[in-house]
Amino acid sequence: MKRSALCTLILCSCLVPIGRTQTVTGTGTPGTIPVFTGSSSIANSKISQLGKSVAIGATNERPGTMFEVITDSTTIAQPGQGPAAIFGQATGNVDLTVGVAGFATAESGNVFGVAGVTFSPAGQGVTGNNTSPVGGGGGGIFGVTSASSGFSFGSWGAAIGTSGAVIGVLGTTTSPQGDGGRFVGVRGDDGTIIRGDVGPPGAGTEFTVFRVDGDGTVFANGGFRPHGADFAEAMLVSGDRARYAPGDLLVIDVSGRRRLTLSQTSYSSLVAGIYSTKPGVVASQHGVGDPVSASEVPLAIVGIVPCKVTAENGPIASGDLLVTSSTPGHAMKGTDRGRMLGAVVGKALEPMQKETGVIQVLVTLQ
C-alpha cells in the first residue's frame, strides 16, 4: 500500500550550504529502498528489503537467500551476450582476477560455490566463454580440486534422466587440429588416463569395465567389437602404392625388408594375406604421434575379408581352400595338394562361377 513520504534531508556541503535544509517529497512502498527521481523527490526503486534478504526485481522472499536478483530485461549486457541478471567484469591484468567469485566455506555438506540452473530445453545451467584469439592454455570453464584423498573431482557432469539421449559430459571441437575431449594421466602402467565404471559414483560400489593406463594400454571387460571383421597389420608395399587396391592378394617381397607386393604366380608359399577393405583392427610399429608412411597398406592376416579371385583353376565353391594364381593379385581354388603346404591364404565363404570377381574369404594362412 503506497503512502506519502515527507522527510527532511540534510545534504552535504557540496550541494546545500551548511545550516540549510531541503525538503524531499515523493511516494513509496514499505520495504522498498527509495531512489531519487529528481533533486528533491523520491520514488520506488527495484531494490527492496524482503524479510531478511535484499532483492532487486524480486517480489517474494526465498528462505535462506540473502541477496537475490531477477530480471526480465531484453537489454544486451555486452556485445555477444544476452540480458544478464548479474554482470561482473574484471578489467585488471593480474593473475586470478575474476569477474564473479562464489565461495561455499562450509567444511561439510553438499555445498556449492556457484550454482546455475536453467529451465529452457535449449539452455545451459552454467556457460563459460574464452574469447581471446591468442592461445596459451585459457579455457571457457575450469574446475579444480585440491583434495588428496576420498572421492573428489575437478569437474562433474551428471545426466540424471532415466530416458532420452542424455549426456553427462559433452565435448566438441570445430578445429581439424582440435580434440572433442582430452584426458591426461600419470605416465606408466600404474597411472590411469581414462577409466569407465558402472555403478553410483562415489558410493564405493563402482566396478571398472574399461581403463587406459599411463602407457596407453587398453583394458576392457566387454572386449572390442568394431565394424570391420578382420585383424590387419600395416605393411609397406613395393613400387607405386596406387597400383594396389583393397581385395588384392599380397605376397612377401623377397627383394625388400618387411615389404609386400602383388601375387604373380600360382601356389606361392610367399603368400602373406589380403589388402583389407575395412579392417576392424590395424596393428603397426608406429607410436601415436609417429608419422604414417604413405606406402603402407592394411594387410588382413586373420578374419573375414573381401578378396579378388579368379576361376582359372575352376569355379570356386564355399569351403574351397584358396591359393595364389597367375592373375596378379587374385586367388584361385587350390587342387594340387602337393603344392598347397604354406600356400593357402584362406577358405572361400561364398561361391564364384565367373572368370573373376570378389568374394568373402576366411583368412587362415597355412
C-alpha positions, 0 to 999 in steps of 0.5 A: 500500500503506497503512502506519502513520504515527507522527510527532511534531508540534510545534504552535504556541503557540496550541494546545500550550504551548511545550516540549510535544509531541503525538503524531499517529497515523493511516494513509496512502498514499505520495504522498498529502498527509495531512489531519487527521481529528481533533486528533491523527490523520491520514488520506488526503486527495484531494490527492496528489503524482503524479510531478511534478504535484499532483492532487486526485481524480486517480489517474494522472499526465498528462505535462506537467500540473502541477496537475490536478483531477477530480471526480465530485461531484453537489454544486451549486457555486452556485445555477444551476450544476452540480458544478464541478471548479474554482470561482473567484469574484471578489467585488471591484468593480474593473475586470478582476477575474476569477474564473479567469485562464489565461495561455499566455506562450509567444511561439510555438506553438499555445498556449492560455490556457484550454482546455475540452473536453467529451465529452457530445453535449449539452455545451459545451467552454467556457460563459460566463454574464452574469447581471446584469439591468442592461445596459451592454455585459457579455457571457457570453464575450469574446475579444480580440486585440491583434495588428496584423498576420498572421492573428489573431482575437478569437474562433474557432469551428471545426466540424471534422466532415466530416458532420452539421449542424455549426456553427462559430459559433452565435448566438441571441437570445430578445429581439424587440429582440435580434440572433442575431449582430452584426458591426461594421466600419470605416465606408466602402467600404474597411472590411469588416463581414462577409466569407465565404471558402472555403478553410483559414483562415489558410493564405493560400489563402482566396478571398472569395465574399461581403463587406459593406463599411463602407457596407453594400454587398453583394458576392457571387460566387454572386449572390442567389437568394431565394424570391420571383421578382420585383424590387419597389420600395416605393411609397406608395399613395393613400387607405386602404392596406387597400383594396389587396391583393397581385395588384392592378394599380397605376397612377401617381397623377397627383394625388400625388408618387411615389404609386400607386393602383388601375387604373380604366380600360382601356389606361392608359399610367399603368400602373406594375406589380403589388402583389407577393405575395412579392417576392424583392427590395424596393428603397426610399429608406429607410436601415436604421434609417429608419422604414417608412411604413405606406402603402407597398406592394411594387410588382413592376416586373420578374419573375414575379408573381401578378396579378388579371385579368379576361376582359372583353376575352376569355379570356386565353391564355399569351403574351397581352400584358396591359393595364389594364381597367375592373375596378379593379385587374385586367388584361385581354388587350390587342387594340387595338394602337393603344392598347397603346404604354406600356400593357402591364404584362406577358405572361400565363404561364398561361391564364384562361377565367373572368370573373376570377381570378389568374394568373402574369404576366411583368412587362415594362412597355412 
